[in-house]
Amino acid sequence: MKKTTQNYGSLVFAGVTVLASMYFTTQVFAYTQINSQLDLGESNQDVTSLQTFFADNKVIYPEGLITGYFGGLTGSAVLRFQSQYGLDQVGRVGPVTLAKINSLIVTGGWSTVDISGPAFSNVYRSQNNNSGTFGFTTNENTIARVVFNTSPLMFNEGDINSNGFGAIGGYAANSYNNMSTSHIVTITNLQPNTVYYYTIIATDASGNVSVVGPNNSFRTNAQ
């Protein structure tokens, strides 16, 4: 799972298709199941298999090195994997982590995992002297909210799962629609002729978070 920040600017051949689909759906990822638990300092074929599997996920293992040696980079990748899947973050491949990795390998690998944050489009904002309205769409179903304050917002960064991510202080207003691709959020009881800082936050069903901002701003209209 992943957190994404977007600084939003201005914004026939049926037979061939079927054959191509049949061809690609029969492909199997070239991953080998891991046969033993692994820890720092080990060097063997299972480490190579682990690194080969991790290397195809740049969020988990951005270095992508396949050396057969379980060093610090591989340990960090294991920690990210454990955080991603809600496992105890111990940095070694114990029985629970081993079972989770192999369960992904036998089902085709990373293609079954959603680690991408939602993408925003059609973002707009309007305001009057005491309220502001935000509209936007996302490329997948999301829960959305706007956090705002009269001073710049601060956030807890959260972990790789976005657990713990959120604004420190400020106020929040939720979208009228739950788990939708189309959202409208209205914030009310604002003061006239006042600068407000805001961040739009969208979270998909897998917990991936994307934001517009942070700390865009607008001024309410004078009375």
C-alpha positions as a Markdown table, in Angstrom:
| # | Residue | x | y | z |
|---|---|---|---|---|
| 1 | Met | 0.0 | 0.0 | 0.0 |
| 2 | Lys | 1.2 | 3.3 | -0.8 |
| 3 | Lys | 0.7 | 7.0 | -0.1 |
| 4 | Thr | 0.9 | 9.3 | -3.2 |
| 5 | Thr | 1.1 | 13.1 | -3.2 |
| 6 | Gln | -0.2 | 15.0 | -6.2 |
| 7 | Asn | 0.5 | 18.7 | -6.7 |
| 8 | Tyr | -2.5 | 19.3 | -8.9 |
| 9 | Gly | -2.1 | 21.8 | -11.7 |
| 10 | Ser | -4.5 | 23.2 | -14.3 |
| 11 | Leu | -5.9 | 21.0 | -15.0 |
| 12 | Val | -12.3 | -5.5 | -34.3 |
| 13 | Phe | -10.2 | -7.4 | -34.1 |
| 14 | Ala | -12.1 | -9.5 | -31.7 |
| 15 | Gly | -10.5 | -12.8 | -32.7 |
| 16 | Val | -7.0 | -11.4 | -32.2 |
| 17 | Thr | -8.0 | -9.8 | -28.9 |
| 18 | Val | -9.4 | -13.1 | -27.5 |
| 19 | Leu | -6.3 | -15.0 | -28.6 |
| 20 | Ala | -4.0 | -12.5 | -27.1 |
| 21 | Ser | -6.0 | -12.6 | -23.8 |
| 22 | Met | -5.8 | -16.4 | -23.8 |
| 23 | Tyr | -2.1 | -16.3 | -24.3 |
| 24 | Phe | -1.3 | -13.8 | -21.6 |
| 25 | Thr | -3.6 | -15.3 | -19.0 |
| 26 | Thr | -1.6 | -18.5 | -19.2 |
| 27 | Gln | 1.7 | -16.9 | -18.4 |
| 28 | Val | 3.3 | -17.7 | -15.0 |
| 29 | Phe | 5.6 | -15.5 | -13.2 |
| 30 | Ala | 9.1 | -17.0 | -12.9 |
| 31 | Tyr | 9.2 | -17.1 | -9.1 |
| 32 | Thr | 10.4 | -20.1 | -7.1 |
| 33 | Gln | 8.9 | -20.9 | -3.8 |
| 34 | Ile | 11.1 | -20.4 | -0.7 |
| 35 | Asn | 11.9 | -23.6 | 1.2 |
| 36 | Ser | 13.4 | -22.3 | 4.4 |
| 37 | Gln | 13.3 | -19.5 | 6.9 |
| 38 | Leu | 15.9 | -16.8 | 6.3 |
| 39 | Asp | 17.9 | -14.3 | 8.3 |
| 40 | Leu | 20.7 | -11.7 | 8.0 |
| 41 | Gly | 24.0 | -13.1 | 6.9 |
| 42 | Glu | 22.7 | -16.2 | 5.0 |
| 43 | Ser | 23.7 | -16.9 | 1.5 |
| 44 | Asn | 21.8 | -19.6 | -0.5 |
| 45 | Gln | 19.4 | -20.3 | -3.3 |
| 46 | Asp | 16.4 | -19.4 | -1.2 |
| 47 | Val | 17.8 | -15.9 | -0.7 |
| 48 | Thr | 18.2 | -15.6 | -4.4 |
| 49 | Ser | 14.5 | -16.7 | -4.9 |
| 50 | Leu | 13.4 | -14.1 | -2.3 |
| 51 | Gln | 15.4 | -11.3 | -3.9 |
| 52 | Thr | 14.0 | -12.3 | -7.4 |
| 53 | Phe | 10.5 | -12.1 | -6.0 |
| 54 | Phe | 11.0 | -8.8 | -4.2 |
| 55 | Ala | 12.9 | -7.2 | -7.2 |
| 56 | Asp | 9.6 | -7.0 | -9.2 |
| 57 | Asn | 8.1 | -4.7 | -6.6 |
| 58 | Lys | 10.0 | -1.4 | -6.4 |
| 59 | Val | 8.0 | -0.3 | -3.4 |
| 60 | Ile | 9.2 | -3.3 | -1.4 |
| 61 | Tyr | 12.7 | -3.6 | -2.9 |
| 62 | Pro | 13.7 | -0.5 | -4.8 |
| 63 | Glu | 17.3 | -1.6 | -5.1 |
| 64 | Gly | 16.4 | -4.8 | -6.9 |
| 65 | Leu | 19.7 | -6.5 | -6.3 |
| 66 | Ile | 19.9 | -10.3 | -6.7 |
| 67 | Thr | 23.1 | -11.4 | -5.0 |
| 68 | Gly | 22.0 | -14.5 | -3.1 |
| 69 | Tyr | 23.2 | -12.8 | 0.1 |
| 70 | Phe | 20.8 | -11.7 | 2.8 |
| 71 | Gly | 22.2 | -8.3 | 3.8 |
| 72 | Gly | 20.8 | -5.0 | 5.1 |
| 73 | Leu | 19.0 | -4.1 | 1.9 |
| 74 | Thr | 17.2 | -7.4 | 1.8 |
| 75 | Gly | 16.4 | -7.1 | 5.5 |
| 76 | Ser | 14.9 | -3.6 | 4.8 |
| 77 | Ala | 12.8 | -5.2 | 2.0 |
| 78 | Val | 11.6 | -7.8 | 4.3 |
| 79 | Leu | 10.5 | -5.1 | 6.8 |
| 80 | Arg | 8.6 | -3.3 | 4.1 |
| 81 | Phe | 6.9 | -6.5 | 3.0 |
| 82 | Gln | 5.9 | -7.3 | 6.6 |
| 83 | Ser | 4.5 | -3.8 | 7.1 |
| 84 | Gln | 2.7 | -4.0 | 3.8 |
| 85 | Tyr | 0.9 | -7.2 | 4.9 |
| 86 | Gly | 0.4 | -6.4 | 8.5 |
| 87 | Leu | 2.9 | -8.9 | 9.8 |
| 88 | Asp | 5.3 | -8.5 | 12.8 |
| 89 | Gln | 8.1 | -6.3 | 11.5 |
| 90 | Val | 11.1 | -8.4 | 12.5 |
| 91 | Gly | 13.3 | -8.1 | 9.4 |
| 92 | Arg | 13.8 | -11.9 | 8.9 |
| 93 | Val | 11.7 | -14.5 | 7.1 |
| 94 | Gly | 10.1 | -16.5 | 9.8 |
| 95 | Pro | 7.3 | -19.0 | 9.4 |
| 96 | Val | 4.5 | -16.5 | 9.0 |
| 97 | Thr | 6.4 | -14.3 | 6.5 |
| 98 | Leu | 7.5 | -17.4 | 4.6 |
| 99 | Ala | 3.9 | -18.7 | 4.3 |
| 100 | Lys | 2.7 | -15.3 | 3.1 |
| 101 | Ile | 5.5 | -14.9 | 0.5 |
| 102 | Asn | 4.8 | -18.5 | -0.8 |
| 103 | Ser | 1.1 | -17.8 | -0.9 |
| 104 | Leu | 1.7 | -14.9 | -3.2 |
| 105 | Ile | 4.2 | -16.8 | -5.4 |
| 106 | Val | 1.7 | -19.6 | -6.1 |
| 107 | Thr | -1.0 | -17.2 | -7.1 |
| 108 | Gly | 1.2 | -15.4 | -9.6 |
| 109 | Gly | 3.1 | -12.8 | -7.4 |
| 110 | Trp | 2.5 | -9.1 | -7.2 |
| 111 | Ser | -0.3 | -8.9 | -9.7 |
| 112 | Thr | -2.7 | -9.7 | -6.9 |
| 113 | Val | -1.6 | -6.8 | -4.7 |
| 114 | Asp | -2.9 | -3.3 | -4.9 |
| 115 | Ile | -0.1 | -1.0 | -3.9 |
| 116 | Ser | -1.0 | 2.1 | -5.9 |
| 117 | Gly | -2.7 | 5.2 | -4.5 |
| 118 | Pro | -5.8 | 6.6 | -6.3 |
| 119 | Ala | -5.3 | 9.2 | -9.0 |
| 120 | Phe | -7.2 | 12.5 | -8.9 |
| 121 | Ser | -8.8 | 14.3 | -11.8 |
| 122 | Asn | -11.3 | 17.1 | -12.4 |
| 123 | Val | -10.4 | 18.9 | -9.2 |
| 124 | Tyr | -12.1 | 22.2 | -8.6 |
| 125 | Arg | -12.8 | 24.5 | -5.7 |
| 126 | Ser | -15.3 | 27.3 | -5.1 |
| 127 | Gln | -15.9 | 29.5 | -2.0 |
| 128 | Asn | -18.0 | 32.3 | -0.7 |
| 129 | Asn | -17.7 | 34.3 | 2.5 |
| 130 | Asn | -18.3 | 31.4 | 4.9 |
| 131 | Ser | -17.9 | 28.1 | 3.1 |
| 132 | Gly | -15.9 | 26.3 | 0.5 |
| 133 | Thr | -16.8 | 23.4 | -1.8 |
| 134 | Phe | -14.4 | 20.9 | -3.4 |
| 135 | Gly | -15.2 | 18.5 | -6.2 |
| 136 | Phe | -13.0 | 15.8 | -7.8 |
| 137 | Thr | -13.0 | 12.3 | -9.2 |
| 138 | Thr | -10.7 | 9.4 | -8.5 |
| 139 | Asn | -9.8 | 6.5 | -10.8 |
| 140 | Glu | -11.1 | 4.0 | -8.3 |
| 141 | Asn | -13.6 | 3.9 | -5.5 |
| 142 | Thr | -12.4 | 5.9 | -2.5 |
| 143 | Ile | -13.4 | 7.5 | 0.7 |
| 144 | Ala | -12.5 | 11.2 | 0.6 |
| 145 | Arg | -12.2 | 14.1 | 3.0 |
| 146 | Val | -10.7 | 17.6 | 3.1 |
| 147 | Val | -8.7 | 18.7 | 6.1 |
| 148 | Phe | -8.3 | 22.5 | 6.7 |
| 149 | Asn | -7.1 | 25.1 | 9.1 |
| 150 | Thr | -6.2 | 28.8 | 9.3 |
| 151 | Ser | -2.5 | 27.8 | 9.7 |
| 152 | Pro | -0.4 | 25.5 | 7.6 |
| 153 | Leu | -1.3 | 21.8 | 8.2 |
| 154 | Met | 1.1 | 19.3 | 9.6 |
| 155 | Phe | 0.8 | 15.5 | 9.0 |
| 156 | Asn | 1.9 | 12.3 | 10.6 |
| 157 | Glu | 3.7 | 10.5 | 7.8 |
| 158 | Gly | 2.5 | 7.0 | 8.6 |
| 159 | Asp | 4.1 | 3.7 | 7.6 |
| 160 | Ile | 4.3 | 2.1 | 4.2 |
| 161 | Asn | 0.7 | 1.0 | 4.7 |
| 162 | Ser | -0.3 | 4.6 | 5.4 |
| 163 | Asn | -1.2 | 3.4 | 8.9 |
| 164 | Gly | -1.0 | 6.5 | 11.2 |
| 165 | Phe | -1.1 | 9.0 | 8.3 |
| 166 | Gly | -3.3 | 12.0 | 9.1 |
| 167 | Ala | -3.4 | 15.7 | 9.9 |
| 168 | Ile | -2.1 | 17.0 | 13.3 |
| 169 | Gly | -4.8 | 19.4 | 14.4 |
| 170 | Gly | -7.1 | 21.3 | 12.1 |
| 171 | Tyr | -10.6 | 20.3 | 11.0 |
| 172 | Ala | -12.0 | 17.7 | 8.5 |
| 173 | Ala | -15.1 | 17.4 | 6.4 |
| 174 | Asn | -16.0 | 14.1 | 4.6 |
| 175 | Ser | -17.3 | 13.6 | 1.1 |
| 176 | Tyr | -21.0 | 13.1 | 0.6 |
| 177 | Asn | -20.3 | 9.8 | -1.1 |
| 178 | Asn | -18.7 | 6.8 | 0.6 |
| 179 | Met | -16.6 | 4.6 | -1.6 |
| 180 | Ser | -17.2 | 6.4 | -4.9 |
| 181 | Thr | -15.2 | 7.8 | -7.8 |
| 182 | Ser | -17.0 | 11.1 | -7.6 |
| 183 | His | -16.8 | 13.3 | -4.6 |
| 184 | Ile | -18.0 | 16.7 | -3.3 |
| 185 | Val | -16.9 | 18.0 | 0.0 |
| 186 | Thr | -18.2 | 21.2 | 1.6 |
| 187 | Ile | -16.6 | 22.9 | 4.6 |
| 188 | Thr | -18.8 | 25.4 | 6.5 |
| 189 | Asn | -18.7 | 28.0 | 9.3 |
| 190 | Leu | -15.6 | 29.7 | 7.8 |
| 191 | Gln | -14.7 | 33.3 | 8.6 |
| 192 | Pro | -15.0 | 35.9 | 5.9 |
| 193 | Asn | -11.9 | 37.3 | 4.2 |
| 194 | Thr | -9.7 | 34.7 | 5.8 |
| 195 | Val | -7.0 | 32.4 | 4.4 |
| 196 | Tyr | -7.5 | 28.7 | 4.9 |
| 197 | Tyr | -5.0 | 26.0 | 4.1 |
| 198 | Tyr | -6.4 | 22.6 | 2.9 |
| 199 | Thr | -5.4 | 19.2 | 1.7 |
| 200 | Ile | -7.7 | 16.7 | -0.1 |
| 201 | Ile | -7.2 | 13.1 | 1.0 |
| 202 | Ala | -8.6 | 10.0 | -0.8 |
| 203 | Thr | -8.2 | 6.4 | 0.5 |
| 204 | Asp | -9.0 | 3.3 | -1.6 |
| 205 | Ala | -10.3 | 0.0 | -0.4 |
| 206 | Ser | -6.7 | -1.3 | 0.2 |
| 207 | Gly | -5.8 | 1.6 | 2.4 |
| 208 | Asn | -3.6 | 3.4 | -0.2 |
| 209 | Val | -3.7 | 7.1 | 0.3 |
| 210 | Ser | -3.3 | 10.0 | -2.2 |
| 211 | Val | -3.5 | 13.7 | -1.4 |
| 212 | Val | -3.9 | 16.9 | -3.4 |
| 213 | Gly | -1.6 | 19.4 | -1.7 |
| 214 | Pro | -0.5 | 19.5 | 0.9 |
| 215 | Asn | -1.3 | 23.0 | 2.1 |
| 216 | Asn | -3.0 | 24.5 | -0.9 |
| 217 | Ser | -4.8 | 27.7 | 0.3 |
| 218 | Phe | -7.7 | 30.0 | -0.6 |
| 219 | Arg | -9.2 | 33.1 | 0.9 |
| 220 | Thr | -12.9 | 33.3 | 1.7 |
| 221 | Asn | -14.8 | 36.2 | 0.2 |
| 222 | Ala | -15.3 | 39.4 | 2.1 |
| 223 | Gln | -18.8 | 40.1 | 3.5 |
